[in-house]
């Protein structure tokens, strides 16, 4: 059952419960008030009957009048009277009724009678087991009925207030919960490969909880996109590993045979001849193909190899030493701020050096000439971040998400494998590598690559 139907059902059940409560309360209250009135009347009429024994026997009318007149002070008493066994009204608060003959029947037992808005209580006066008369008191029920009326009006006002509050609460739920939930459900249903990057928007002013749900769905969508990208990347890497493995067996052996044949042919040809030059070209291309196969084979390696506790500054220093001539040639100034690092990474030095070299070569190619590379670190808890920033042309924001995908390259002669291999190496060491670019398609401000790995004691 939909939530909206449940709320409506609960609302009607709530109203039914209030109506039932009101009916029960009204009837119960009236019953209690009548019982209290009857009990009070029974006590008063019984007291009057007991006090009337002696005056009735001695025919002391004035004394009887004094007794019934005292009842005028009682609330809601209309009249009180004493009747003898001959039905003669001896005393009555209504003096004009005295001396008249009582037209009713003298009750043999106590009686409580309610008629319309009047309650009549009768008590037989029994002396020595014989009836000598009857005491009767009449009460007005107007005050009791007025009290019941006021209670009913108050309860109706409360009922209407609860009805209004219930309706307002239902409207509030509709606006703050039901409609936003419908929007969220519709937005989730529309999630597809094309819309996975878009955010979930909810019109109006939903509740804080709904906004949290919306943000959670957006976070889930972002994680889904990230996991999807990682799955695609890992699938490509696995495919490339299989391709590399097959290429190693299917191509490397023929290449070695070709290379050996070229060496044999070269020995019988003069070095300055055209034929020798052509054989040199063949050798060079065989070498290039062999290197390309080696890069593919790197993807099939699942282990990082032997690890050492090494200071990242040593890796930077060795890398800059190898690239010194290239940096000088392109007139690129390097600001190395890693000399003061006191933390260590537990890594395979050769593999991690290859990552750093790859990043630095990319920076050099992005700068071209007359630029700057800045290298610095940042420590967060047990993670040490190595940041390499350059003043090169940067990468368009629309393209930066694909830089770690296989075969993706913004360089004319790039193979699109270097950064993919770098990420694999870093992830095998339990770290992460990311790239940010300040290229906004208008102003070129360079690229930053961040390598994050856990620190360890040396």
N, C-alpha and C positions, 0 to 999 in steps of 0.2 A: 504494500500500500504506500502511495507517495506520502512524503512528509506533510504536504499541504492538506491532504485528506485526513491524516492523523490529527493535525492541529484543529481542523474544523470539527472532527468527531469529539475530540477532547473538549472543545469549547462548548458544544451542545450538551455533552455529559456534565460539564461543570455547571451550566445553567440549570439543567434538570435537577442536579443535586441541590442547588440553591433554592429552587422552587419547592422541592420536597421538604427541605429544611424549614422553609418559611411556613408551609402548611402544617407541618408537625409542631413547630414552635407556637403558632397561633392557637391551634386546638389545645395543645398542652398547657399553654399559659392560661387560657380561659377556664380550662378544667381545674387547674390549681387555684385560681382566684375564686371559683365557685365553691371548691372544697374548703378554702379558708373562710369564706363568708358563711358557709353552712356550719362549720365548726364553731365560729364565733357566735352565730345565732343560737346554736344548741346550748352553749354555755350560759348565755344571757337568759334564755327562756327557762332553762332548768333552775338557775339561781332565783329568777323571779317566782317560779312555782314553789320552791322550797321556802322562800321568805313570806309567801302568802298563806302558809298553813294557819298560823295563829290568828292573823287579822280576819281570815275567812271564817274560822270557827266562831270568833267573837263578834263578827259582823262589824269590824272596825274599818269603815269605808275610808275615813281620812288617812288612816295609816297605809291602806292599799294605794291611795292616790299619791301619797308621798313616795312610795316605792316605785311606782310606774313613772312618776315625774322625773325621778333620778335618771331614768333611761333616755330622757330627751337629750342629755349631754353626749350620748353615744352617737358616733358618726353613722349616717345613713339610716337611722331609725325613723320610720314614718309614724308609727303609733305602737302603743302597748296597752293591753287590757287584761282584766281578770274577770272570768265568768264563773258563776256558781253552778251547782248541779241542776238547778232549775232553768238554766240558759239565760239567767238575768245578768246583764253586764253591770258588775258592781263598781268597777273603776276603769277609767279609760283616759289616756292622755288627751283625747278629744272629748272634752267635758260634755259636749252636746250628745254624745253617744251613751252616756251613763243612764242606766234605768231602762234601756231598750232590751228587747229579747233577742238573744243571739240566734241567728237563723241557721247556722251550720250545725254540724254534729260534733259533740264533745269527743275528742280523740281518746282512745283507750291506751295508746302508745305515743311516744314522741314522734312528731312529724316535721319534715322540712319540705316545703312546697315552693317551687319556683314557677311563676306565671308572668310571661312577658318580661317586664323590667322590675318585678317585685318578688321578694323572697319572704315567705311566711313560715315562722317557726311556732309550733304548738307543743305544750308540755302539760300532761294531765296532772292535777293536784290530788295525790292519793294519800289519805289519812286512815291508818288502821285498815289497810287493804280495801278501802272503799273510795270511790271517786267522789270528791267534793267540789270539783270544778276544773278549770283549765286556764293556763296562762298562755297568752298569744302575743308575739311581737312581729311586726312587719318591717322589713328592710327594703330600702331602695337600691336597685342594682345599677343605677345611673353612673355612679363614680367608677364602679368596677368595669362597666362596659366602655366608659370613656377612657379608662386606662388601657383596655384592650385595643381600642380604636387608635390611641396614640402610638401604641407599640406597633400596630399594623402599618400606620403611616410611616413610622421611623424605619421599619423593616423594608417597606416598599422603596423608600428613598435610598436605603443602603443597597437594595437589589438593583435599582436603576443605576446607581453609581458603579456597582460592580459590573453591570452589563456594559456601561460606557467604557470602563477601564478594560474589560475583557475584549471589547471590540477594538479599542485603541491598541491593546497589546497584539491582537491578531493582525492589525494593519502594520504595526511596527515589525512583527515577524515577517510579514509579506515583503516589506520594503528592505529590511535589513538582512534577512536570511534567505527566504524562499526565492525571490527573484535573482539575487546574486548567485545562489547555488545553481539555478537554471542557466545563468550566463556562464558559470564555470563549467558546468556539464557540457553545454554547447561548445565552449571553447576547447575543452579536452577532446570532444568528439571530432573536432575539426583539425586536430593536430595531425600533420602529415610531414612527409620529407621536405616539402616546400615551405611549410610554415613553422618548422621546428625552431627557427631562430627568432620568431616573433614573440612578443610578450603578451600575456593574458590581461586584457583590459576589462574592468567592470565599471559600468556607468553608475551614476548616483553616489550615494554615501553609504556604502555597506559597513557592517560592523567590523571591529578590530579583528575578530576571529576569522571572518570571511577574508579579510585582507591577508591574514597570515596564511590561510589556505591557498589564496591566489599566489602569494610569493613562494610558498612551498612547491606549488605546481610549476611555477616559472623556474625555480631552482632544479626541480626534477627534469624539466624540459632541457635546461642547459646541461645538466649531467648526462641526460640521454644523448644530446648532440655530441658531447665530448666523448662519451663511451662509443657512440656510433663512429666518430672519426677515428678513435683509437682502434676499434675493431677493424675498420676498413684498412687502416695503416698496417696493423698486424697481419691482416689477411694478405695484403700486398707483400709484406716482408716474407711471410711464409712462402708465398708463390715464388718470390724472387730467390729464396733459399733453394727451393726445389729446382728452379731454372738454373741457378748457379751450380748446383750439384751435378745436374745432367750435363751442363755445358763443360764442366771440368772433365767429365769422362768422354764426352762425345767430340769435343773440339781440341782439348789440350794435347792429346796423343797425336792427332794429325798435324797440329802446329809444330810439335817437336820433330815430327818426320820431315815437314817442310823446311824447318830451320836447319836440320842436319843436311838436307839436300842442298840448301842454299850455301852452306859452308863448304860442301864438296865442290859445288860449281865455282865458288869464289876463288878456290885455290888454283884453278886453271885459267883464270882471266886476269888480264892486266888491270892494275888499280886505277889507271887514268882513263880507261875505256868507258864508253857509255853503258856497256853491259854490266860492268862492275858497279856503276852508279845505280842502275836499276835493281841489282841484287841488294844494294845497300838500303834502297827504299823498302824492298820486301822484308829485309831484316827488321827495319824500324817498325813496320806495321805489324809484324809478328810479335815484336816486343810490346807494342801498344795493346794488341789483342790479349796477350798474356796478362798484362796489368789489369785490363778490364775484367777478365775472368777472375783474377785474384780478388777484386772488389766484390764481385758477386759471391765468392766463396766466404767472404767475411760475414755474410748474413747467415750462413749455416752454423756459425760458431755460437754456442749457447753459453759458454763459460768465459769469465773475464781473465782466466789464467792466474798466475802467481801475483799476489797482492803484497804491497808494502805500505807502511805508514810513512807518508811523504808530505813535506810542506808544499802547498800549492805554489809558493813563490819559486821553488826550485823548478817546477814544471814550466812556469812562465819564463824564468831565466833561460832555460835550455831552448825553449821555443823561440824566444827573441834572438838568441845567439845564432840559430839556424837561419832565421829570416833577416838577419842584420843586413846583408848585401841587398836584398830585395827592398827593404825599407829605405835604405840609403838611396837606391836607384830612383825610387818614386818620391823621394824627399818627404817622407812621412815621419812626423815626430811622435814618439811613444812616451806616454807618462805612466810609468809603472809604480803603483803605490802599494805593492804587496810585500815589500821587504820586511815590514814589521809584523808580519803574520806569525803568530805563535801556535796556531792550531794545525792539525794534520788531517789528511784524508787517508783512508785505507783503500788504495786503488792499485790497479795495474799501471805502472808508470808509462809504459809504452803506449797503451791504449788511450790513457787520459791525455798524454802529450799529443797523440794524433788528433783528439777532439779539439784541443786548444789551437794546434796548428791549423786545423780546418777553419776554425772561427776567425783566426787572425788573417789567413789568406783571403777569406771572403771579405774581410774589412779592407784589406789592401786593394782588392779588385774593385770594391765599391767606391773607395776614395779616388783611385786613379793616380793622382799626384797632388803634392802640396796639401796635405791634410794632417789630421791628428787622431791617434788612438789612445784612449785612456783605460787603464786597467786598475780596478780597485775591488775591495771585498766588503762584505757586510755580514755580521754575525747575528743570527736569530736562534735563540735557545741552543739546540745542539746541531744546528745547520749552519754551514759556512757557504755563503754565496760569492761566487767569483763573477764579476761583471766586466765585460769587454765592450766598450762603446767607441764608435767611430764617427767621424764627421763626413761620411760618404753620402751617397745619394739617397740611401734609405730604401724602404720597400713600401709600396702602396698598401694602405690599410686593408683594402679588399683582397690583397694577395698574401698577407702575412700568415693567415691560418694554414696556408698550403705549403709553407717552406719546409716542413718536416715530412711531407709526403714523397714517396718514391717517384723518381723521374721528374719532379717539379723543380724548375730552375728559371730564374729571371735573367741568367747570363746566357749570352749567345752560344758559347761553347760548353756550357755546364751540363753535367750528366744527371744532376738531381739525386745523387747518391750520398754525397759527403755529409750533409746535415742529417739525413736519415740514419746513416751509420753512426754519427756522433750521438744522436739521441738513443740509439740502441745500446751503445757502450755506457752512457751515463745511467740509463735505466737499469742495466745489468748490475751496476754498482749501487743500486737502491736510491738514485738521485733523480733529478729532473733538469731539463734544459728548456728555456723559453726565449722568445725574441719579441722585442718591442721596437716600433719604428715611429719616428716623429714626422714621417712623410705624410703630408696632408694633401698631396696632389698640387699644392701651390708653392709651398716652401720646403726645401730639402734640409733636413736637420740631423740626419744620421740614424744609426741603428744601434741597439744595445742587446747583447746576448747574455743571459744569466744562467750560470751553471750552479746548481744547488746540491750539495752532498753532506752527509753526516760527518761530524768531526770525531776523531778518536785520539787517544793518548799515545804519544810516541815512546 
